[in-house]
């Protein structure tokens, strides 16, 4: 469905993280940030 809207599946990620899992949260955010930087701006971003 995401591809039907012109979005890469890599732009979306669902993780279940407890408030007690600070290290896991930091890891997931870092990984997602790296992924989004590689993909570049969203095709829906207005310039």
N, CA and C of each residue as an Amber inpcrd file, in Angstrom:
protein
   141
   0.8190000  -1.1840000   0.0000000   0.0000000   0.0000000   0.0000000
   0.8750000   1.2650000   0.0000000   1.9760000   1.2290000   0.7580000
   2.8630000   2.3920000   0.7830000   3.4080000   2.6950000  -0.6050000
   3.7920000   1.6550000  -1.3040000   4.3290000   1.8400000  -2.6560000
   3.2760000   2.4270000  -3.5890000   2.0170000   2.0880000  -3.3670000
   0.9350000   2.6700000  -4.1730000   0.8790000   4.1900000  -4.0110000
   1.3070000   4.6750000  -2.8580000   1.3250000   6.1100000  -2.5900000
   2.6780000   6.7360000  -2.9260000   3.5900000   5.9400000  -3.4570000
   4.8870000   6.4600000  -3.8490000   5.8810000   6.5700000  -2.7110000
   5.6690000   5.7940000  -1.6440000   6.5660000   5.8190000  -0.4880000
   7.2920000   4.4810000  -0.3430000   8.5450000   4.5630000   0.0320000
   9.3170000   3.3540000   0.2780000   8.8850000   2.7350000   1.6070000
   8.8580000   1.4190000   1.6690000   8.4920000   0.7360000   2.9080000
   9.4670000   1.0590000   4.0340000  10.6900000   1.3750000   3.6920000
  11.7180000   1.6680000   4.6900000  11.4410000   2.9530000   5.4680000
  10.5180000   3.7700000   4.9990000  10.1850000   5.0180000   5.7010000
   9.3130000   4.7730000   6.9230000   8.8080000   3.5770000   7.0860000
   7.9200000   3.2490000   8.2000000   8.4970000   2.0820000   8.9880000
   8.4120000   2.2070000  10.3090000   8.9350000   1.1590000  11.1770000
   8.1210000   1.1610000  12.4660000   7.7220000  -0.0130000  12.9160000
   6.9660000  -0.1500000  14.1500000   7.7890000  -0.9760000  15.1200000
   8.0390000  -0.4380000  16.2810000   8.8160000  -1.1220000  17.3170000
   8.0630000  -1.0000000  18.6390000   8.0280000  -2.0830000  19.3990000
   7.4680000  -2.0390000  20.7440000   8.6430000  -1.9030000  21.7030000
   8.7180000  -0.7700000  22.3860000   9.8320000  -0.4960000  23.2890000
   9.2740000  -0.0190000  24.6200000   9.7030000  -0.6740000  25.6790000
   9.2940000  -0.2920000  27.0200000  10.0150000   0.9850000  27.4490000
   9.4250000   1.7190000  28.3650000  10.0660000   2.9160000  28.9070000
  11.3790000   2.5660000  29.6050000  11.5390000   1.3190000  29.9980000
  12.7600000   0.8720000  30.6770000  13.8630000   0.4640000  29.6890000
  13.6040000   0.5470000  28.4000000  14.5660000   0.1090000  27.3870000
  15.2000000   1.3010000  26.6620000  15.8700000   2.1340000  27.4130000
  16.4700000   3.3440000  26.8420000  17.5020000   3.0140000  25.7640000
  18.3260000   2.0090000  25.9990000  19.3490000   1.6440000  25.0140000
  18.7190000   1.1630000  23.7090000  17.6630000   0.3680000  23.8120000
  16.9840000  -0.1170000  22.6020000  16.3430000   1.0600000  21.8540000
  15.7410000   1.9850000  22.5920000  15.1300000   3.1530000  21.9710000
  16.1700000   3.9480000  21.1870000  17.3180000   4.2040000  21.8240000
  18.3830000   4.9650000  21.1680000  18.8670000   4.2500000  19.9150000
  19.0080000   2.9340000  19.9810000  19.4630000   2.1440000  18.8260000
  18.4630000   2.2340000  17.6740000  17.1870000   2.0870000  17.9730000
  16.1450000   2.1220000  16.9430000  16.0810000   3.5010000  16.2930000
  16.1520000   4.5570000  17.0980000  16.1040000   5.9160000  16.5500000
  17.3200000   6.1720000  15.6630000  18.4930000   5.7370000  16.1050000
  19.7070000   5.9180000  15.3070000  19.5990000   5.1730000  13.9810000
  19.1410000   3.9270000  14.0160000  18.9860000   3.1370000  12.7870000
  17.9890000   3.7800000  11.8350000  16.8610000   4.2460000  12.3700000
  15.8340000   4.8510000  11.5170000  16.3350000   6.1460000  10.9180000
  17.0660000   6.9270000  11.6980000  17.6260000   8.1780000  11.1990000
  18.5920000   7.9140000  10.0490000  19.4350000   6.9110000  10.1940000
  20.3810000   6.5450000   9.1330000  19.6460000   6.0950000   7.8820000
  18.6100000   5.3040000   8.0580000  17.8150000   4.8250000   6.9220000
  17.1710000   5.9910000   6.1830000  16.5800000   6.9220000   6.9140000
  15.9070000   8.0630000   6.2890000  16.8950000   8.9850000   5.5890000
  18.0770000   9.1510000   6.1480000  19.0970000   9.9640000   5.4840000
  19.4970000   9.3470000   4.1490000  19.6030000   8.0220000   4.0980000
  19.9550000   7.3340000   2.8500000  18.8480000   7.4870000   1.8080000
  17.5850000   7.4700000   2.2650000  16.4610000   7.5800000   1.3350000
  16.2890000   9.0010000   0.8110000  16.7190000   9.9710000   1.5780000
  16.5460000  11.3610000   1.1610000  15.1950000  11.8980000   1.5480000
  14.8890000  13.1150000   1.1030000  13.6180000  13.7490000   1.4790000
  12.4130000  12.9530000   1.0090000  11.3440000  13.0830000   1.7550000
  10.0830000  12.4350000   1.4100000   9.5730000  12.9910000   0.0800000
   8.9840000  12.1390000  -0.7450000   8.4140000  12.6490000  -1.9990000
   7.2400000  13.5940000  -1.7510000   6.7100000  13.6190000  -0.5490000
   5.5910000  14.4960000  -0.2080000   6.0550000  15.8040000   0.4150000
   7.3310000  15.9280000   0.6560000   7.8540000  17.1650000   1.2540000
   7.7470000  18.2980000   0.2360000   7.1950000  19.4030000   0.6810000
   7.0520000  20.5660000  -0.2000000   8.2870000  21.4260000  -0.0660000
   8.8170000  21.8790000  -1.1800000  10.0410000  22.7030000  -1.1820000
   9.6930000  24.1580000  -1.2400000
